[in-house]
Amino acid sequence: MPQSVVLVLASFVWMGMAYLARRRRALHAGMMGAVAAFDLAFPVYLYLTHDWWRRLIEQQEILSFLVWAHFGLGLLLYTLHFMQIRAGLRLWRGDQAARGEHRQLALGLLAARIVVFTTGAFLIEPGGS
């Protein structure tokens, strides 16, 4: 199994542990902040460990719908992280009206992470890392 798949699966386990710690706000916020940081840093890791010039330019995968769908879904993921952090900060300040928004965004964030992971898994080059 490629190392990138193991890292992403571990991040989902970490996200589940953060969900279980939701009653302990500081721990939950820190753990979910780590998930957001992982999601921001993961493309950098992939860029540094893969030959993207060959894949995207020489093999012309940049013209693939799947590559662009994955890119767009990644942008959606970052947008949801931003919105989730805003709702979480409102909750932290005592605005209980943000609870429903935070819960809905959590489900959207989970769904987006699953779809981004799935499209990324389809892009894994056989025999690659």
C-alpha positions as CSV (number, residue, x, y, z in Angstrom):
1,M,0.0,0.0,0.0
2,P,1.5,3.4,-0.9
3,Q,2.7,5.5,1.9
4,S,0.4,8.4,0.9
5,V,-2.6,6.1,1.4
6,V,-1.4,5.1,4.9
7,L,-0.9,8.7,5.8
8,V,-4.4,9.7,4.7
9,L,-6.0,6.7,6.4
10,A,-4.2,7.6,9.6
11,S,-5.5,11.2,9.3
12,F,-9.1,9.8,9.1
13,V,-8.4,7.8,12.3
14,W,-7.1,10.9,14.0
15,M,-10.2,12.8,12.8
16,G,-12.4,10.1,14.4
17,M,-10.5,10.4,17.6
18,A,-11.0,14.1,17.6
19,Y,-14.7,13.6,17.1
20,L,-14.8,11.3,20.2
21,A,-13.0,14.1,22.1
22,R,-15.6,16.7,21.2
23,R,-16.7,17.3,24.8
24,R,-13.2,18.4,25.6
25,R,-13.1,21.5,23.5
26,A,-9.4,22.4,23.7
27,L,-8.3,18.9,22.8
28,H,-10.9,18.6,20.1
29,A,-9.9,22.0,18.6
30,G,-6.2,21.1,18.6
31,M,-6.8,17.7,17.1
32,M,-9.0,19.1,14.3
33,G,-6.5,21.9,13.8
34,A,-3.9,19.2,13.2
35,V,-6.2,17.6,10.6
36,A,-6.6,20.9,8.8
37,A,-2.8,21.4,8.9
38,F,-2.3,17.9,7.5
39,D,-4.8,18.7,4.7
40,L,-2.8,21.9,3.9
41,A,0.6,20.2,4.0
42,F,-0.3,17.0,2.2
43,P,-0.1,18.5,-1.3
44,V,3.4,19.8,-0.5
45,Y,4.4,16.3,0.6
46,L,3.1,14.9,-2.6
47,Y,4.8,17.6,-4.7
48,L,8.1,16.8,-3.0
49,T,7.9,13.1,-3.4
50,H,6.5,12.6,-6.9
51,D,7.5,13.4,-10.4
52,W,4.7,15.7,-11.3
53,W,6.3,17.1,-14.4
54,R,6.4,13.6,-16.0
55,R,2.8,12.8,-14.9
56,L,1.1,16.1,-15.7
57,I,3.1,17.4,-18.7
58,E,4.9,14.6,-20.4
59,Q,2.0,12.1,-20.0
60,Q,-0.5,14.9,-20.5
61,E,-2.6,13.9,-17.4
62,I,-3.1,17.6,-16.8
63,L,-5.9,17.4,-19.5
64,S,-7.7,14.7,-17.5
65,F,-11.0,15.5,-16.0
66,L,-10.1,13.4,-12.9
67,V,-7.1,15.6,-12.2
68,W,-9.2,18.8,-12.4
69,A,-12.0,17.3,-10.4
70,H,-9.5,16.3,-7.7
71,F,-8.1,19.9,-7.7
72,G,-11.6,21.4,-7.4
73,L,-12.6,19.1,-4.6
74,G,-9.4,20.0,-2.8
75,L,-10.4,23.7,-3.0
76,L,-13.8,22.8,-1.7
77,L,-12.1,21.0,1.2
78,Y,-10.0,24.1,2.1
79,T,-13.1,26.3,1.9
80,L,-15.0,23.9,4.3
81,H,-12.1,23.9,6.7
82,F,-12.2,27.7,6.8
83,M,-15.9,27.8,7.4
84,Q,-15.6,25.1,10.0
85,I,-12.9,27.0,11.9
86,R,-15.1,30.2,11.8
87,A,-18.1,28.2,13.2
88,G,-15.9,26.6,15.8
89,L,-14.5,30.0,16.9
90,R,-18.1,31.3,17.3
91,L,-18.9,28.3,19.5
92,W,-15.8,28.8,21.5
93,R,-16.9,32.4,22.2
94,G,-20.3,31.0,23.5
95,D,-22.5,31.5,20.4
96,Q,-24.7,28.4,20.7
97,A,-26.5,29.3,17.5
98,A,-23.3,28.2,15.6
99,R,-23.7,24.6,17.0
100,G,-25.9,23.4,14.1
101,E,-23.7,25.0,11.5
102,H,-20.6,23.5,13.0
103,R,-22.3,20.0,13.0
104,Q,-23.4,20.4,9.3
105,L,-20.0,21.6,8.3
106,A,-18.4,18.6,10.1
107,L,-20.5,16.2,8.0
108,G,-19.7,18.1,4.8
109,L,-16.0,18.2,5.7
110,L,-16.0,14.4,6.3
111,A,-17.8,13.8,3.0
112,A,-15.4,16.1,1.1
113,R,-12.3,14.4,2.7
114,I,-13.6,11.0,1.6
115,V,-14.3,12.2,-2.0
116,V,-10.9,14.0,-2.2
117,F,-9.2,10.8,-0.9
118,T,-11.1,8.6,-3.3
119,T,-10.3,10.8,-6.4
120,G,-6.7,10.9,-5.2
121,A,-6.6,7.2,-4.9
122,F,-7.7,6.9,-8.5
123,L,-4.8,9.1,-9.5
124,I,-2.2,6.9,-7.8
125,E,0.3,5.6,-10.3
126,P,0.7,1.8,-10.1
127,G,4.1,1.0,-8.5
128,G,4.5,4.5,-7.2
129,S,4.7,5.7,-3.6
